[in-house]
Amino acid sequence: MTITAPRHTFKKNERLHHRKVIDQMFTGKGKSIPVFPLRAVFMEIEGADYPPVSVLISVPKRKFKRAVHRNRIKRQIRECYRLHKEILIPTIASQEKKLAVAFLWLSDEFYATAELEKRMVRLLHIIKEKCV
């Protein structure tokens, strides 16, 4: 018997891209939690074609004019989520719920990945508590 470690992947089907769901999240149905420099907006969704957790990542052009800087921050957020999504997914999947989460960048400064990771872990634990 072999013990396999969880695979830390972030596949394309885990990304949130449905316009209706995104509009619903930001027009009052979604709950918002800030953990600076991130804010998570999340809501429960219906549908069989969604994974347990769908994720959207947004860094505003107003804060970072250059695309390279926005892309760097998005890479950091994706990496932090990818490594720690196991905090959230088993709980949501066991309850047979589907969740849409948007991570929004609030700061106008860069953060070290280690610091961002701590904030992401805290944010995922808070979302987990709110959904249970």
C-alpha positions in Angstrom: 0.0 0.0 0.0 1.4 3.4 -1.0 0.5 6.7 0.5 0.2 9.4 -2.0 0.6 13.1 -1.1 -2.1 15.4 -2.3 -1.4 16.8 -5.8 -1.1 20.5 -5.7 -2.6 21.5 -9.1 -4.6 24.4 -10.4 -6.3 23.2 -13.6 -8.2 25.3 -16.0 -11.6 23.9 -15.0 -11.0 25.3 -11.5 -11.0 28.8 -12.8 -14.1 30.9 -12.6 -15.0 32.4 -16.0 -18.8 32.3 -16.1 -20.1 35.8 -16.5 -23.4 35.2 -14.8 -21.8 33.8 -11.7 -19.3 36.6 -11.5 -22.0 39.2 -11.9 -24.1 37.6 -9.1 -21.0 37.6 -6.8 -20.5 41.3 -7.2 -24.1 42.5 -7.2 -24.9 41.6 -3.6 -25.2 37.8 -3.4 -21.5 37.2 -2.5 -20.0 37.6 1.0 -16.8 39.5 1.4 -13.9 39.0 3.7 -10.8 41.2 3.8 -7.4 40.0 5.0 -5.1 42.7 3.8 -3.7 42.8 1.1 -6.4 40.4 -0.2 -10.2 40.4 -0.2 -12.2 37.3 -0.9 -15.7 37.5 -2.3 -17.4 34.1 -2.3 -20.9 32.5 -2.8 -22.4 29.2 -3.1 -23.3 28.2 -6.7 -25.6 25.6 -8.3 -24.7 23.3 -11.2 -23.2 19.9 -11.9 -20.6 21.2 -14.3 -18.6 23.2 -11.6 -15.8 21.8 -9.5 -16.1 22.1 -5.7 -14.3 25.5 -5.7 -14.0 27.8 -8.7 -11.5 30.7 -8.3 -11.1 34.1 -9.9 -8.1 36.3 -9.3 -8.1 40.1 -10.0 -5.4 42.8 -9.6 -6.7 46.2 -10.5 -5.0 48.2 -13.3 -5.6 51.3 -11.2 -3.1 50.1 -8.6 -0.5 48.6 -11.0 -0.3 50.3 -14.4 2.2 47.8 -15.9 0.9 44.3 -16.8 4.2 42.7 -15.7 3.5 43.8 -12.1 -0.2 42.7 -12.2 0.9 39.3 -13.6 3.5 38.9 -10.9 0.9 39.4 -8.2 -1.6 37.1 -9.9 1.2 34.4 -10.1 1.9 34.8 -6.4 -1.8 34.5 -5.5 -2.3 31.5 -7.8 0.7 29.8 -6.2 -0.5 30.4 -2.7 -3.9 29.1 -3.5 -2.6 26.1 -5.3 -0.5 25.1 -2.3 -3.1 25.6 0.3 -6.5 24.8 -1.4 -6.6 21.5 0.5 -7.8 23.6 3.5 -11.0 24.4 1.7 -11.8 21.8 -0.9 -12.4 18.6 1.2 -14.9 20.4 3.4 -16.8 21.8 0.5 -16.8 18.6 -1.4 -17.9 16.5 1.6 -20.9 18.8 2.0 -21.7 18.5 -1.7 -21.6 22.2 -2.2 -20.1 24.3 -4.9 -18.3 27.5 -4.2 -17.2 30.4 -6.3 -14.4 32.5 -4.8 -12.8 35.7 -6.1 -9.5 36.9 -4.7 -9.1 40.7 -5.1 -5.8 42.6 -4.5 -6.3 45.6 -2.3 -2.8 47.0 -1.8 -0.7 49.2 -4.1 2.6 47.5 -2.9 4.3 44.2 -3.6 4.4 41.5 -0.8 6.8 38.7 -0.2 5.3 35.3 -1.2 5.8 33.9 2.3 3.8 36.8 3.8 1.1 36.4 1.2 1.0 32.7 1.9 0.2 33.4 5.6 -2.6 35.7 4.6 -4.0 33.2 2.1 -4.1 30.4 4.7 -5.9 32.7 7.1 -8.4 33.7 4.4 -9.1 30.1 3.4 -9.7 29.1 7.1 -12.2 32.0 7.4 -14.0 31.0 4.2 -14.1 27.4 5.5 -15.7 28.4 8.8 -18.3 30.6 7.1 -19.3 27.9 4.7 -19.8 25.1 7.3 
